[in-house]
Amino acid sequence: MNSKYEIVVGLEVHAELSTETKIFCGCKNEFGAEVNTNVCPVCMGLPGTLPVLNEQVVEYAIKMGHALNCTINGTTKHDRKNYFYPDLPKAYQISQFDIPLCENGYLDVLVGDEVKRIGVTRIHIEEDAGKLIHDDAMGGSLADYNRCGVPLIEIVSEPDIRSADEAKAYLDTIHTTLLYLGISDAKMQEGSVRCDVNVSVRPVGSTEFGTRVEMKNVNSFSAAHRAINYEAARQIKVLESGGEIVQETRRWDDVKGVNVLLRSKEDAQDYRYFPDPDLLTFVVSDEKIAEIKASVPELPVAKTMRYMSEYKLSRADSELLALNKNTAAFFEAVIATGKCEPKSVSNWILGDIYKVLNERKCEITDLALTPANLAEMISLIEKKTISNAAGKTVLEIILDADKDPNEIVKEKGLAQVSDTGALNAIVEKVLANNEKAVADFKNGKTNVVGFLVGQCMKESRGKGNPAMLKDMVVAAIEKM
């Protein structure tokens, strides 16, 4: 990127809320249903129908507003946003214009080793539009109105983002926050979370914003990263050649890695907003707003920072543990037993247990593994009752059975041998059978110790204490 210019990015994130029914009618809010089966006269916009607001949509939006440190407007209204497109049968979308439900907030995100604060202009509620299906076999495009009326929140950031990396960090944090709050399934592959990207560039040191260009059809956060870098480079090239940036909307083609012009950018007046006459002004009491605020859990960035300070974990490990609400709760439940070190728990969860979760494509709560059993298994390793290898054997069993690790160790004879007499006999035998390795060690090739300890572990059938064996092997060779 040209060092003479600074990128300025603002993001508009649309998140579908996971309510049982749609925002203004009783139709099921469900992805993947047969085309045009979850529809009724209200969401189809037929004349004479009246919308009725889904109360849970308001509560979910307020919950996100609290999570993003917004001011909640207890008295607000709905507005009609007018535009003509085949997927919008009413020719208007019920949204919010001048009095959004939530506004003037911020979100702290981790970018590298820094915490970056990004302003949140507003969060408002609105209904989704339908979806066009382009099918050459049918000779054109078909309209599926199942998505009409699905409840959305639109989260609009301030133009505080200065790089594609910051944008991705912001989007990732929004995504995990939605999941933590339980208000959206946040499945980008199903369109549950979508974003529009606004990009402009300006000379470094300038306080004036450049002309922004909006990009649509950004279907993943990694695509947003690529799209921002592409558009910034395109604008810089235009400016460097003496041209001007025109405010417009462009379509991002992630396969080709380019964007193409869609239309000149609309402003608010182009949508002819006016208060929806079919919906009353609605009021949320201060008590209700406070009650919703109290239900907001500790969120991913705060949890990551706490793990780093309280448990002395690395940033990477802390982020991975905090990424999933269930995994974080499990990790903390193991720590709460007081039986083992946080770093050991982190290593086992992010290592062997994550591998199983990825293979089975499941959550940690789907396993029979309990925090108590994992804590006991790790404590047996830390007390050197069993080896790390024996711990893996125990873990394989307790993943699918609620069984005391002590019983498993006893049944399978996994207890580690730490008796010096027995270990000495093993060391003497191994050294006598590996004279070349002993000679190599004496000649300075100290890495053969690992091989010799491995032979001792094999001789002890995996029950020898490897730390003791290593010390004993070295001591025995030095005496030779």
Buried (B, 14 or more C-beta within 10 A) or exposed (E): EEEEBBBBBBBBBBBBBBBEBBBBBEBEBEBEBEEBEBBBEBBBBEEEBEBEBBEBBBBBBBBBBBBBBBEBBBEBBBBBBBEEEEBBBBEBBBBBBEBBBBBBBBBBBBBEEEEBEBBBBBBBBBBBBBBBEEEEEEEEEBBBBBBBBBBBBBBBBBBBBBBBBBBBBBBBBBBBBBBBBEBBBBEBEEBBBBBBBBBBBBEEEEEEEBBBBBBBBBBBBEBBBBBBBBBBBBBBEBBEEEEEBEBBBBBBBBEEEBBEEBEEBEEEEEBEBEBBEEBEEBEBEEEBBEEBBEEBBEBBBEBBBBBBEEBEBEBEBBBBBBBBBEBBEBBBBBBEBEBBBBEBBBBBBBEBBBEBBEEEEEEBEEBEBBBBBBBBBBBBBBEEBBBEBBBBBBBEBBBEEEBEBBEBBEEEEBBBBBEEEEBBEBBEEBBEEBEEBBEBBEEEEEEBBEBBBEBBBEBBEBBBBBEBBBBBBBEBBEEE
